[in-house]
Amino acid sequence: MSLFPTEVDVLIIGVGPAGGSAARIVAESGLTVLAVEKKQAIGSPVQCAEFIPLPMSAYAAESPVRLQKITGMKSFLPSGETEETEFPGLMINRQKFDEGIANKAKEAGAEIIEGAQLTDLDAERNLATVTWNKVTFELTYKALIAADGPHSRVAKCLNLPELDTVSTRQYTVPLKKEYFDTDIWLSDEYPGGYAWMFPKGEWANLGLGANKAIDSDLKAPLDRLHKQLVEKGLLGEEIIYRTGGAIPVGGLRDQLSIGNIIFAGDAAGLTHPITGAGISAGVMSGEMAGEAVSHWLKGDEDALEDFEEEIRDQFEVTLNRAVKTRQWLKKIWRTQQAQEDKVMRKGWIAFDEYMKSDNIPA
Ligand SMILES: Cc1cc2nc3c(=O)[nH]c(=O)nc-3n(C[C@H](O)[C@H](O)[C@H](O)COP(=O)(O)OP(=O)(O)OC[C@H]3O[C@@H](n4cnc5c(N)ncnc54)[C@H](O)[C@@H]3O)c2cc1C
């Protein structure tokens, strides 16, 4: 077994899109960086519907990552009425995507250790406790990036509140014809979320997200939707992969920068509270976090506070609108109103009504 480092300039917790991106930037700046990932293999098991918007395509340039193009979105309303909108993007192999980002970080000189979990943090002494191969190690850091996802251990160690999340359940199933749209179902069957079908060649990711506090059963509605689409001849019955996971939906944490610790990606609360999309924000905020700690350790005293300000400038308006919409919808689920198309239109990004926040009562 190789020796675990005892000190490092920058410690990164979690190697998803945010942590991997941060690790590359820090390594490129010449500082020493260790990123620890509790999964035994980066990106596996996949917990994702695997869609990225077109501006992210540079990160999916190579064939094992890029699966197929997406051109549109079909949004199905409760009445069955459908809205078709442009929605350019790509379906990716998420495991290869995360691996690709991590490999670039390694090439730049970052050390990445898989199967290593942060278990404790003494922020006053800059001391992290990590368990790896059942052995516990302690190491000191000068700056730390928390990129450890929706249930951030770093946040827990700092006694910060848990992020508000929705739960998801997803099947990968055979797709019977060529398809280039992402299909979205808006319905009271999925309170606090929606259902989706994202095509990837001969397969599709069929899933849903919902607020378990309103309805804890995600399996029955997903099985019903699967059955309907099998009967229509669009999907096959076989389920080759099952996944799920939590998606933060409460918007940004109150603080993204605490002393020499900063938060990126899902751990910061950057996932879009209506769509659940967070890969793009994960990569962007990871890169920004990497820049910020590198500048800070090289003498720019304001770099960590600037990071927080820049993240808020870039994401907060969009996130706040989505949070406000969620709060309004929360009062509507499981009432007659949730069966009305005109109400659901205000709650989903594909419709013009979504952008008119005056439409949403305070
Ligand atoms: C079912 C589902 C479908 C989704 N579909 C999409 C989609 O199609 N498009 C999209 O843009 N977004 C999607 N998302 C959201 C997207 O996956 C996240 O926003 C994205 O992964 C955020 O990246 P991240 O690096 O911040 O966090 P993560 O990818 O969650 O990475 C955090 C990493 O930290 C590790 N970790 C956690 N705790 C510790 C610890 N104590 N020590 C060491 N390591 C730790 C975790 O194992 C994990 O690998 C989906 C999410 C779910 C659950």
The ligand as a Gaussian input file, in Angstrom:
#p B3LYP/6-31G(d) Opt

LIG

0 1
 C      -30.888000      10.501000     -10.741000
 C      -30.165000      11.782000     -11.062000
 C      -30.183000      12.259000     -12.377000
 C      -29.485000      13.438000     -12.691000
 N      -29.451000      13.819000     -14.004000
 C      -28.748000      14.918000     -14.363000
 C      -28.627000      15.293000     -15.729000
 O      -29.115000      14.606000     -16.639000
 N      -27.933000      16.415000     -16.015000
 C      -27.366000      17.204000     -15.043000
 O      -26.769000      18.242000     -15.361000
 N      -27.446000      16.861000     -13.736000
 C      -28.096000      15.729000     -13.377000
 N      -28.146000      15.352000     -12.060000
 C      -27.426000      16.156000     -11.063000
 C      -25.929000      15.904000     -11.184000
 O      -25.657000      14.530000     -11.151000
 C      -25.169000      16.643000     -10.065000
 O      -25.611000      17.971000     -10.024000
 C      -23.661000      16.575000     -10.293000
 O      -23.198000      15.265000     -10.134000
 C      -22.942000      17.507000      -9.301000
 O      -21.555000      17.286000      -9.349000
 P      -20.673000      17.397000      -8.004000
 O      -19.283000      17.101000      -8.412000
 O      -20.983000      18.644000      -7.307000
 O      -21.236000      16.262000      -7.050000
 P      -21.219000      14.620000      -7.202000
 O      -21.214000      14.302000      -8.648000
 O      -22.309000      14.184000      -6.338000
 O      -19.806000      14.271000      -6.616000
 C      -19.563000      14.299000      -5.251000
 C      -18.595000      13.183000      -4.941000
 O      -18.195000      13.272000      -3.576000
 C      -18.038000      11.975000      -3.080000
 N      -18.108000      12.048000      -1.620000
 C      -19.195000      12.304000      -0.856000
 N      -18.855000      12.308000       0.456000
 C      -17.526000      12.033000       0.515000
 C      -16.600000      11.871000       1.600000
 N      -16.998000      12.006000       2.884000
 N      -15.308000      11.586000       1.304000
 C      -14.903000      11.440000       0.002000
 N      -15.748000      11.559000      -1.052000
 C      -17.047000      11.864000      -0.802000
 C      -19.196000      11.211000      -3.716000
 O      -18.959000       9.810000      -3.714000
 C      -19.236000      11.801000      -5.108000
 O      -18.488000      11.062000      -6.040000
 C      -28.819000      14.175000     -11.686000
 C      -28.816000      13.711000     -10.372000
 C      -29.478000      12.523000     -10.056000
 C      -29.447000      12.007000      -8.641000

